[in-house]
Amino acid sequence: MNIILFHSAQGLGPAVHAAADRLRAAGHEVHVPDLYDGRTAETVEEGMRIKDEIGTDELLRRAVTAAAPYSNDGLVYAGFSLGGSLAQNLALADDKARGLLLLHGTSDIADDASVDELPVQLHVADPDPFEPDDWLNAWYLRMGRAGADVEVYRYRGAGHLYTHPELADYDAEAAEETWKQALGFLDSL
């Protein structure tokens, strides 16, 4: 499977490279663009400042540019938190998208969004301050109305970026279950 994996607001750090290596070891081709041009952040707050400095429109433009060389072959879009938001936007706009793997984040959905049974898998903490229950319920319904085939996995007690070993949010058990389910999802596409 050909996958593009977008980093979180903290930038392209070790956890994203480790995730890409895990996916490669499972036989997937993985592209990991650096949307921050080498900048990384120690905290979510610092990462959000970098994101705001670059701007959402510019980040989306960079993500589209990074995906463009591979999109004709049918990409699986994937991302962590902010990267999940970007991945979702690209996948919903790409009629050749093969799937969408969201780790720790979602995005608004355009009213006219329409896909043909796009397979989507979301992994998120429960509770998650960035993905509250009301938001997730509405997101799930809107994705279904858009035509996506959605699976949601919630991890009680895990922190927001629970798959990132270098962060306080890390939850080894939730992270392993996430990767087990994610690899199964990718194998099913």
N, C-alpha and C positions, 0 to 999 in steps of 0.2 A: 504494500500500500504506500502511496505517495502522500506524505503528511507535511503540513507547514505548522510549526509550533511557535506561538507568540508568547513572549515573556510577560510577566506581571509589571505593575507600576514600579517595582524595584529594579527593573532592568534585566539584562541578560547575565544572570549569575550562575553559580555552580549547580543549583538545583535544576535549572532549565537544561543545562548541558547534560546532567545526569539523567534526566527524563528522556532527552533525545537519545542518549546512549542506550537506555533501557529499550526504547522503541526500535532502535537499529538492531540490537541484539535479538529482537523478536522477528527480524527479517524485513523491517519497514525502511523505506527511504525517507529521511527526515531532514527538513530544511528549517533552520533556526535563525531568522533574521534578527538583527540588532536594531530595533526601532529608535534607540536612544543614542546611537553613534558612540558607543563605548562607555557611556555614563551608567553608573549603577548607584543605588541608594541603600543605606543601612536600615532605614525605617520606611514604613508605608507612607508616613507624612512627607518625608524627603522625596520619595518616589512620586507622590502626588504633585509636589512642587515642580519636579522635572516634567511630568506629564502636562501640567498646566502651562509651563513655560513653552513647551513645544506646541501644544494645542491639539485638541481632539481631531480637527480636520486634517492637520499635518500628519498625525499618527496614522490616521486612516489612509491617507495618500501613500505613506511609506509602506503600510501593510499591503495595499493593493499592488504597489510596485514590486514588492518582494514576492508576492504570490503569482504575478502575471506570467513569468517564464514557465510555470508548472501547471497552471490552471486548465489548459487544454487537455491535459492527460487525466483530469478528474482527481482533484485533491480532497483529502480529508483535512478540514480546518480544525485546529486545536489551539488552546491557549489557557494560560493561568490568569485568573482574575481579570485585570484590564485586558490582557491578551485574549481571554475568552470572549470579552465584549467585542473586540476587533474581529476575532474569528467568526463569531456569530453574524456580524454585519456582512462579512465577505461571503460566507457560506449561503446566506439567504439571497444574495445577489448573483450567485454563480450557478447557472442551471446545470453545470457539469460536476458540481460538488458531490463527492461520494459519501460524506458524512461530516458530523460536527461533534467534537469532543471538548466539552467545557469543564475546566477544573477551577472551581472557586469563583466563577463569575458568569454573568449573563449581561444582556443589553436590552434596551428598548427594541420594540418590534414595530416596523412601519405598518400602518393600517392596510396597505396594499401588498404586504409581503405574501409570497406564494411559492411553495416548493412542492415537488412531487414525491411525497413520502420520504423526505430526507431523514436518514437515521441520525438521531441526536442522543447523546448521553451526557448528563450533567452530574458532577460530583461536587457536593457542597457541605460545609459544616452545618451543624444544627445545634444551636442557633448560629447564624452568621450575621454580624452587624451590617455587612454590605449587601446581603441577600435576605431580607426579612421574609417571614412566612407569607404575608399578604402579597408582597412583590412576586415571590416564587409561584404562588397559586395563580396569579394573573398571568405571569410569564408562561406557565405551563399551558393554560387555556388558549392564550394567543398563539403560541407555537403550534398547538394542535389545529387551530382554525387556519393557520397558514399552510397546513398540510404536512407538518413534520411528524415523525414517529419518535416520540420522546420517552426516554427512561431517565428517572431522577434517583440518585443515591444520596442519602443524607447521613451524616456521621455525627451522632450526638456527642457533644463535649469536645469535639476537635476545634482547633483554632482556624481562623480564616484560611491561611496558606499552610494547611496541615501536612502537605506533601513535601515541604521544603525543610530538610533536616537541619539547616543552619539557623532556623528561626525558632523563637519561643513557641510559635503556633504548632510546631511539628508534633504529629501523633503517628507513631510507627505502625500501630495496628490499622488505623484508618488509611494510612498511606498505602500499605500493602494490599488492603482490600480494594482500594481505588485502582491500583495498577493491575490487579487480577481481573477486575471487571472491565477496565479500559482495554486491556489486551484481548480479552474475549470479544468485546465489541468490535475492535479493529479486525480481528480474524473473521468476524461474521460478515464483513462488508465485501 
